[in-house]
């Protein structure tokens, strides 16, 4: 009886806000053990009849691993630790397989308009629903069509989704480096190309008349790579060398031929009307998902994480994978990785906890060699210590923290972004960092981390 009481008390700790579990294994084990109760509920549903054996096995092995984990610590035997981590990896595979089946059933219920299955699944929602933007949108859209029966989880998810939409605007306002509906500029000839970052339009598409038609070039004066989408409003007696609309990425500070429009019938008049938009970054770069970043402050310094991935205040939607560190105004900020400074702002002085202040943030954007970009935001006025186009190195001091823009108090906002969709623009991606406390891929809010 005493053993049962002890085991139940350990389980109850897993479902509390702060999980009492050895730090060495917390990042791997906590999400796995949190699903024990949910999976047990799912195993009782007829929808999961064919998965009952798989779920029972997972629950049994997860509970056993939980009991084992509390007997291990960082000073324990290395062989036991390695065996335990191997056990957790096996559990992770089982966990993911069950989640994938749940996801399949959920999409299937929406696609087939099967309200009974949909609401049955929603009575035991799994955490990944709120973290998968596409699935969340599908679930909320389906629920909003019916809204019966009323389920608190779905009502909260709908509110969260609306916050996501507002967050997109906030995130775009911080970047504010995209353009839309630009006209192609006509020129009689091409002069030598010399990048000029003082120009109002850093990125332009220009057309040059040739005996056979028109050649279109992209001129990128900016320090960042750029992606364009070119579409034709009309093509009269002209044929494009590439399918339209045309989307492609181009390097920084370069002129590149995009395509040519060739005349079909030389005896007839030829005209065209096109427009284009641009986004900062390379579309779908092969970025290094396994890279371990440095913390964005001086080695040996320790700062509290006030908001993490999927934070309730502003880390939603496109900016879901961001970290906020509390720090006094004027704290030195250091680069998390080597790269080139491609954009910066330091003239803003205002702040407030409202999207109205989203365009008032001072920031630095650094483009990495794999096409990803890091943003360091809310810097103090005149708090940028680097210049556009400058090569910076990991651990180098680049700025001073502040309290500008959409903020409720002094802190540093950092995220790593990748351009995965031209329409939506850049979005944040998960990343891990190394501290003196260890390597973390999903840091814990309310914990202070010391830069390594």
C-alpha positions as CSV (number, residue, x, y, z in Angstrom):
1,X,0.0,0.0,0.0
2,X,2.9,2.4,0.8
3,X,4.5,1.6,-2.6
4,X,1.2,2.4,-4.4
5,X,0.8,5.7,-2.5
6,X,4.4,6.7,-3.4
7,X,3.9,5.8,-7.0
8,X,0.7,7.8,-7.3
9,X,2.3,10.8,-5.6
10,X,5.1,10.6,-8.3
11,X,2.5,10.5,-11.0
12,X,0.6,13.5,-9.6
13,X,3.9,15.5,-9.7
14,X,4.1,14.9,-13.4
15,X,0.8,16.7,-14.0
16,X,1.6,19.6,-11.9
17,X,3.1,22.9,-13.3
18,X,6.6,22.1,-12.1
19,X,7.6,18.5,-12.7
20,X,9.8,16.9,-10.1
21,X,12.1,14.9,-12.3
22,X,15.9,14.6,-12.6
23,X,17.2,17.5,-14.7
24,X,19.4,15.2,-16.7
25,X,16.4,13.5,-18.3
26,X,13.7,16.2,-18.0
27,X,13.8,17.4,-21.6
28,X,13.3,13.9,-23.0
29,X,11.1,12.3,-20.4
30,X,8.6,14.9,-19.3
31,X,6.5,15.1,-22.5
32,X,6.4,11.3,-22.7
33,X,5.1,10.8,-19.2
34,X,2.6,13.7,-19.4
35,X,0.7,11.6,-22.0
36,X,0.1,8.6,-19.8
37,X,-3.3,9.6,-18.7
38,X,-4.4,10.9,-22.1
39,X,-3.4,7.7,-23.8
40,X,-5.2,5.6,-21.2
41,X,-8.4,7.5,-22.0
42,X,-7.9,7.0,-25.7
43,X,-7.4,3.3,-25.3
44,X,-11.0,3.0,-24.0
45,X,-12.4,4.5,-27.2
46,X,-13.8,2.3,-30.0
47,X,-11.8,4.5,-32.4
48,X,-8.6,3.2,-30.9
49,X,-9.6,-0.5,-30.7
50,X,-6.9,-1.6,-33.0
51,X,-4.3,0.4,-31.1
52,X,-5.2,-0.8,-27.6
53,X,-2.4,-3.3,-27.3
54,X,0.2,-0.7,-28.5
55,X,-1.2,1.9,-26.0
56,X,-1.2,-0.6,-23.1
57,X,2.5,-1.4,-23.9
58,X,3.4,2.3,-24.0
59,X,1.7,3.1,-20.7
60,X,3.2,0.1,-19.0
61,X,6.7,0.9,-20.2
62,X,6.4,4.6,-19.5
63,X,5.3,4.0,-15.9
64,X,8.2,1.7,-15.4
65,X,10.6,4.2,-17.0
66,X,9.2,6.9,-14.6
67,X,10.0,4.7,-11.6
68,X,13.5,4.0,-12.9
69,X,14.2,7.6,-13.7
70,X,13.9,8.7,-10.1
71,X,16.7,6.4,-9.1
72,X,19.1,8.0,-11.6
73,X,21.1,11.3,-11.4
74,X,23.9,13.0,-13.2
75,X,26.5,11.3,-10.9
76,X,25.1,7.8,-11.6
77,X,26.7,5.0,-13.6
78,X,27.2,5.9,-17.3
79,X,26.1,2.5,-18.5
80,X,22.8,2.8,-16.6
81,X,22.3,6.4,-17.9
82,X,22.9,5.3,-21.5
83,X,20.5,2.4,-21.2
84,X,17.9,4.7,-19.8
85,X,18.3,7.2,-22.6
86,X,18.0,4.4,-25.1
87,X,14.8,3.3,-23.3
88,X,13.4,6.9,-23.6
89,X,14.2,7.0,-27.3
90,X,12.2,3.8,-27.8
91,X,9.3,5.4,-25.8
92,X,9.5,8.5,-28.0
93,X,9.0,6.3,-31.1
94,X,5.9,4.6,-29.5
95,X,4.6,8.0,-28.4
96,X,4.9,9.6,-31.8
97,X,3.3,6.6,-33.5
98,X,0.2,6.9,-31.3
99,X,0.0,10.7,-31.8
100,X,0.3,10.2,-35.6
101,X,-2.7,7.8,-35.5
102,X,-4.7,10.3,-33.4
103,X,-3.8,13.0,-36.0
104,X,-4.9,10.8,-38.9
105,X,-8.3,10.1,-37.2
106,X,-8.8,13.8,-36.5
107,X,-8.1,14.9,-40.1
108,X,-10.3,12.0,-41.3
109,X,-13.2,13.1,-39.1
110,X,-12.9,16.7,-40.5
111,X,-12.6,15.5,-44.1
112,X,-15.6,13.2,-43.8
113,X,-17.6,15.7,-41.8
114,X,-18.0,13.0,-39.0
115,X,-19.0,15.2,-36.1
116,X,-19.4,12.2,-33.7
117,X,-15.7,11.1,-34.2
118,X,-14.5,14.7,-34.2
119,X,-16.1,15.6,-30.8
120,X,-15.1,12.2,-29.4
121,X,-11.4,13.0,-30.1
122,X,-11.8,16.5,-28.8
123,X,-12.9,15.2,-25.4
124,X,-9.3,14.0,-25.1
125,X,-7.2,16.6,-26.9
126,X,-3.5,16.0,-27.3
127,X,-1.0,18.9,-26.7
128,X,0.4,18.8,-30.3
129,X,-2.9,20.2,-31.7
130,X,-2.2,23.7,-30.5
131,X,1.4,23.5,-31.7
132,X,0.6,22.4,-35.3
133,X,-0.5,25.5,-37.1
134,X,-2.2,23.7,-40.0
135,X,-4.0,21.2,-37.8
136,X,-5.1,24.0,-35.4
137,X,-6.6,26.0,-38.2
138,X,-8.4,22.9,-39.5
139,X,-9.8,22.1,-36.1
140,X,-10.9,25.6,-35.3
141,X,-12.5,26.1,-38.8
142,X,-14.5,22.9,-38.4
143,X,-15.6,23.7,-34.9
144,X,-16.7,27.2,-35.9
145,X,-18.9,25.8,-38.6
146,X,-20.8,23.7,-36.0
147,X,-20.2,25.0,-32.5
148,X,-22.2,22.2,-31.0
149,X,-21.7,20.8,-28.5
150,X,-19.8,23.6,-26.6
151,X,-16.4,22.3,-25.5
152,X,-14.2,24.5,-23.4
153,X,-11.0,23.3,-25.0
154,X,-12.3,24.2,-28.5
155,X,-13.5,27.6,-27.3
156,X,-10.0,28.3,-25.8
157,X,-8.3,26.9,-29.0
158,X,-10.4,29.3,-31.1
159,X,-9.4,32.2,-29.0
160,X,-5.8,31.1,-29.2
161,X,-6.1,30.9,-33.0
162,X,-7.4,34.4,-33.2
163,X,-4.4,35.5,-31.2
164,X,-2.2,33.7,-33.7
165,X,-3.7,35.8,-36.5
166,X,-3.0,39.0,-34.7
167,X,0.5,37.7,-33.9
168,X,1.2,37.3,-37.6
169,X,0.7,41.0,-38.1
170,X,2.9,41.7,-35.1
171,X,5.7,39.5,-36.4
172,X,5.5,41.0,-39.9
173,X,5.7,44.5,-38.4
174,X,8.9,43.6,-36.7
175,X,10.5,42.3,-39.9
176,X,8.8,44.9,-42.2
177,X,11.1,43.9,-45.0
178,X,8.7,42.5,-47.5
179,X,7.1,44.4,-50.5
180,X,4.1,43.7,-52.6
181,X,2.7,44.7,-56.0
182,X,5.9,46.3,-57.3
183,X,6.1,47.3,-61.0
184,X,8.9,46.2,-63.2
185,X,11.1,49.2,-64.1
186,X,11.9,49.7,-67.8
187,X,15.4,50.6,-68.8
188,X,17.1,51.2,-72.2
189,X,20.3,49.5,-71.1
190,X,22.2,47.9,-68.2
191,X,25.0,49.8,-66.6
192,X,27.6,48.3,-64.3
193,X,26.0,47.0,-61.1
194,X,27.3,48.5,-57.9
195,X,25.3,47.7,-54.7
196,X,23.9,50.8,-53.1
197,X,22.2,50.2,-49.7
198,X,21.2,53.9,-49.4
199,X,18.5,53.4,-52.1
200,X,14.9,53.6,-51.2
201,X,14.1,50.4,-53.2
202,X,16.8,47.8,-52.3
203,X,15.3,45.2,-54.5
204,X,14.1,45.9,-58.1
205,X,13.1,43.9,-61.2
206,X,14.1,45.7,-64.4
207,X,13.3,45.0,-68.0
208,X,15.7,45.6,-71.0
209,X,14.3,45.7,-74.6
210,X,16.2,43.3,-76.9
211,X,15.8,42.5,-80.6
212,X,14.0,39.3,-79.6
213,X,11.8,40.7,-76.8
214,X,12.6,41.6,-73.2
215,X,15.1,40.4,-70.6
216,X,14.1,40.7,-66.9
217,X,16.8,41.1,-64.2
218,X,16.6,41.2,-60.5
219,X,18.9,43.7,-58.8
220,X,19.4,43.1,-55.1
221,X,21.2,45.9,-53.3
222,X,20.5,44.5,-49.9
223,X,22.8,42.5,-47.6
224,X,20.2,39.8,-47.3
225,X,19.2,37.0,-49.7
226,X,15.8,37.7,-51.3
227,X,12.9,35.7,-52.7
228,X,10.7,37.1,-55.4
229,X,7.4,36.1,-56.9
230,X,6.8,37.6,-60.4
231,X,3.4,37.3,-62.1
232,X,2.1,38.5,-65.4
233,X,-1.1,40.6,-65.5
234,X,-1.0,40.5,-69.3
235,X,1.4,39.1,-72.0
236,X,0.6,40.3,-75.6
237,X,2.4,38.4,-78.3
238,X,5.1,37.3,-75.8
239,X,6.2,34.0,-74.4
240,X,8.0,33.6,-71.1
241,X,11.1,31.4,-70.8
242,X,9.9,30.3,-67.4
243,X,6.3,29.4,-66.1
244,X,4.5,32.3,-64.5
245,X,3.9,33.1,-61.7
246,X,7.7,32.6,-61.1
247,X,9.2,32.3,-57.6
248,X,12.9,32.0,-56.9
249,X,15.6,33.1,-54.5
250,X,18.6,35.3,-55.2
251,X,21.8,36.1,-53.3
252,X,22.6,39.4,-51.6
253,X,24.1,42.4,-53.5
254,X,23.8,40.8,-56.9
255,X,22.2,41.3,-60.3
256,X,20.7,38.1,-61.8
257,X,18.8,37.5,-65.0
258,X,15.4,36.1,-64.1
259,X,13.8,35.2,-67.4
260,X,13.2,36.5,-70.9
261,X,10.0,37.3,-72.8
262,X,10.4,36.4,-76.4
263,X,8.3,37.9,-79.3
264,X,6.0,35.3,-80.9
265,X,5.1,37.2,-84.1
266,X,7.7,39.8,-85.2
267,X,5.0,41.5,-87.4
268,X,2.7,42.3,-84.5
269,X,3.0,44.6,-81.5
270,X,4.2,43.1,-78.2
271,X,3.4,44.4,-74.7
272,X,3.5,43.1,-71.2
273,X,2.4,44.1,-67.7
274,X,3.9,42.3,-64.7
275,X,4.1,42.8,-60.9
276,X,6.2,41.2,-58.2
277,X,6.6,41.0,-54.5
278,X,9.7,40.2,-52.4
279,X,10.4,38.5,-49.1
280,X,13.7,38.6,-47.1
281,X,15.5,35.3,-47.2
282,X,16.0,32.1,-49.2
283,X,12.9,30.1,-49.8
284,X,13.0,26.7,-48.1
285,X,16.8,26.7,-47.3
286,X,18.5,23.5,-46.2
287,X,19.1,24.9,-42.7
288,X,20.9,23.1,-39.9
289,X,18.2,21.9,-37.6
290,X,20.7,20.3,-35.3
291,X,22.8,23.4,-34.7
292,X,23.3,24.3,-31.0
293,X,23.2,28.1,-30.5
294,X,25.0,30.1,-27.8
295,X,22.9,32.1,-25.4
296,X,22.5,35.8,-26.5
297,X,24.5,37.3,-23.6
298,X,27.9,37.3,-22.1
299,X,29.5,34.1,-21.0
300,X,29.0,33.5,-17.3
301,X,26.0,35.9,-17.2
302,X,22.7,34.4,-16.0
303,X,19.2,35.6,-17.1
304,X,15.7,34.4,-16.4
305,X,13.6,33.0,-19.3
306,X,10.3,34.9,-19.0
307,X,8.5,33.5,-22.1
308,X,9.4,30.5,-24.1
309,X,8.2,28.6,-27.2
310,X,4.4,28.9,-27.6
311,X,4.3,31.6,-24.9
312,X,0.9,32.7,-23.8
313,X,1.5,36.4,-24.4
314,X,3.0,37.0,-27.8
315,X,4.8,33.8,-28.9
316,X,2.0,32.6,-31.2
317,X,1.7,31.7,-34.9
318,X,4.7,32.7,-36.9
319,X,6.6,33.8,-33.8
320,X,5.8,30.7,-31.8
321,X,9.4,29.6,-31.4
322,X,10.9,32.6,-29.7
323,X,12.6,33.2,-26.3
324,X,12.3,36.2,-24.0
325,X,15.0,36.8,-21.4
326,X,14.6,39.3,-18.6
327,X,17.5,41.7,-18.4
328,X,18.1,45.4,-17.4
329,X,18.3,48.0,-20.1
330,X,21.8,48.3,-21.4
331,X,22.8,44.6,-20.9
332,X,25.3,43.6,-23.6
333,X,23.9,41.3,-26.3
334,X,26.1,38.7,-28.0
335,X,25.7,36.8,-31.3
336,X,24.4,33.3,-31.0
337,X,26.0,32.2,-34.2
338,X,28.3,33.4,-37.0
339,X,26.6,35.5,-39.8
340,X,26.1,38.7,-41.7
341,X,24.2,41.7,-40.3
342,X,21.5,42.1,-42.9
343,X,19.0,44.5,-41.2
344,X,18.9,46.7,-38.1
345,X,17.0,49.5,-36.4
346,X,18.0,51.6,-33.5
347,X,16.1,55.0,-33.7
348,X,12.9,54.0,-31.9
349,X,12.3,55.1,-28.4
350,X,8.6,54.1,-27.6
351,X,7.2,51.0,-26.1
352,X,3.9,49.5,-24.8
353,X,2.2,46.2,-24.4
354,X,0.0,46.5,-27.5
355,X,0.4,45.6,-31.2
356,X,0.2,49.3,-31.9
357,X,3.8,49.5,-30.8
358,X,5.0,46.5,-32.9
359,X,6.7,48.8,-35.4
360,X,8.6,50.6,-32.7
361,X,11.1,47.9,-31.8
362,X,14.8,48.3,-32.3
363,X,16.5,45.1,-33.6
364,X,19.3,43.4,-35.4
365,X,18.8,40.6,-38.0
366,X,21.7,38.3,-38.7
367,X,21.7,35.9,-41.7
368,X,23.5,32.6,-41.2
369,X,25.4,30.6,-43.7
370,X,22.6,28.0,-44.0
371,X,19.9,30.5,-44.9
372,X,18.3,30.9,-41.4
373,X,18.2,34.2,-39.7
374,X,18.4,35.4,-36.1
375,X,16.5,38.3,-34.7
376,X,17.5,40.2,-31.6
377,X,14.7,42.6,-30.7
378,X,13.6,45.4,-28.2
379,X,17.1,46.9,-28.1
380,X,17.7,50.3,-26.5
381,X,17.8,53.5,-28.6
382,X,21.2,53.7,-30.3
383,X,21.9,50.2,-28.9
384,X,23.2,48.6,-32.1
385,X,26.9,48.0,-32.0
386,X,27.3,46.6,-35.5
387,X,26.8,47.8,-39.0
388,X,25.0,46.5,-42.1
389,X,26.9,43.9,-44.0
390,X,29.3,43.3,-41.1
391,X,30.5,39.7,-40.6
392,X,29.9,38.8,-36.9
393,X,31.0,35.8,-35.0
394,X,29.5,33.6,-32.3
395,X,29.9,35.2,-28.9
396,X,30.7,38.7,-30.3
397,X,29.0,41.7,-28.6
398,X,26.5,43.2,-31.1
399,X,24.1,45.4,-29.1
400,X,22.5,46.5,-25.9
401,X,19.2,45.3,-24.6
402,X,16.3,47.7,-24.1
403,X,12.6,48.1,-23.8
404,X,11.4,49.3,-27.2
405,X,8.4,48.2,-29.3
406,X,5.7,45.7,-28.3
407,X,6.8,44.9,-24.8
408,X,5.6,44.9,-21.2
409,X,9.1,45.5,-19.7
410,X,12.8,45.3,-20.3
411,X,13.8,42.1,-22.0
412,X,15.5,40.6,-25.0
413,X,13.5,38.7,-27.6
414,X,15.4,36.2,-29.9
415,X,14.2,33.8,-32.5
416,X,15.6,31.9,-35.5
417,X,13.5,32.2,-38.6
418,X,13.3,30.5,-42.0
419,X,11.3,31.4,-45.1
420,X,9.1,28.4,-45.7
421,X,6.3,30.1,-47.5
422,X,6.4,33.1,-49.8
423,X,2.8,34.0,-49.0
424,X,3.2,33.9,-45.2
425,X,6.7,35.2,-45.0
426,X,9.4,34.0,-42.6
427,X,8.4,32.1,-39.5
428,X,10.3,31.1,-36.4
429,X,11.6,27.5,-36.1
430,X,12.6,25.4,-33.1
431,X,16.2,25.7,-32.0
432,X,18.4,24.5,-29.1
433,X,21.0,26.4,-27.1
434,X,23.9,25.4,-24.8
435,X,24.2,26.8,-21.3
436,X,26.3,25.9,-18.3
437,X,23.2,23.9,-17.1
438,X,23.3,21.8,-20.3
439,X,21.8,21.8,-23.8
440,X,18.1,22.6,-24.1
441,X,15.8,22.3,-27.1
442,X,12.7,23.5,-25.1
443,X,13.7,25.7,-22.3
444,X,11.6,26.1,-19.1
445,X,10.0,29.4,-18.4
446,X,10.9,30.8,-14.9
447,X,14.4,29.2,-15.1
448,X,17.6,31.2,-15.2
449,X,20.3,30.0,-17.7
450,X,24.0,30.8,-17.5
451,X,25.8,31.4,-20.8
452,X,28.4,28.8,-21.5
